[in-house]
Amino acid sequence: MSASQPTVLVVEDEASQREILSYNLEAEGFRVAVAENGEEAMLLVAEEAPDLVVLDWMLPNVSGIEVCRRIKSRSDTRSIPVIMLSARTEEVDRVRGLETGADDYVVKPFSVVELMARVRAQLRRTRPATMGARLEYLDILLDAETHKVTRAEAPLKLGPTEFRLLATFLEKPGRVWSREQLLDRVWGRDIYVDTRTVDVHIGRLRKALCQYGGKDPLRTVRGAGYALG
């Protein structure tokens, strides 16, 4: 699997449901982390920085509603989409789930096909490059489906690492990414790479983006990292 594939955290106390969700998410090409309870979920949210959380309402000790509230109350995790799963069918429960910050609410028993579609829909919003989208910034265009990049309509040759770096920057122009965050996003959390490697590939990306002239769109933020624009 590509290191840049989204990570989905499944929080479910029933083993059979965890297995079904994990199997189907992995079949869709996602990296999957699992938690059996709310405490474990919060630890994994901090450790894994997942791109999306599939969260069961009824969990032992710390409820899914409380986990969702904690995720959405923190500045570093509030942008993570949360899809709440619940056997509660009443409208008041659905409203409560959404008011707590859940981005979507799916009633059990659910259609796996529908749930996967909802996962993809949320990730198209937050990780568009991994879902085959076209991303643009000024005169730079990246087509994730065809794996082509142009600047001012001139085709650019990028290596796979530089392509993933550019996709990361294009998903959130203006955001400052630390070297550690770029390592996690582009190389993967399970691979050890020296942070200086990031600088080398940023240099290659800059060279590729400016091969036909034009201003360097990447910004070095002293002591913090890099940003696009």
Beta strands, then each sheet from edge to edge (+ up, - down):
strand 1: 7-11
strand 2: 31-35
strand 3: 52-56
strand 4: 82-86
strand 5: 104-107
strand 6: 134-137
strand 7: 140-143
strand 8: 148-151
strand 9: 154-156
strand 10: 218-221
strand 11: 225-228
sheet 1: 2+ 1+ 3+ 4+ 5+
sheet 2: 6+ 7- 8+ 9-
sheet 3: 10+ 11-
end
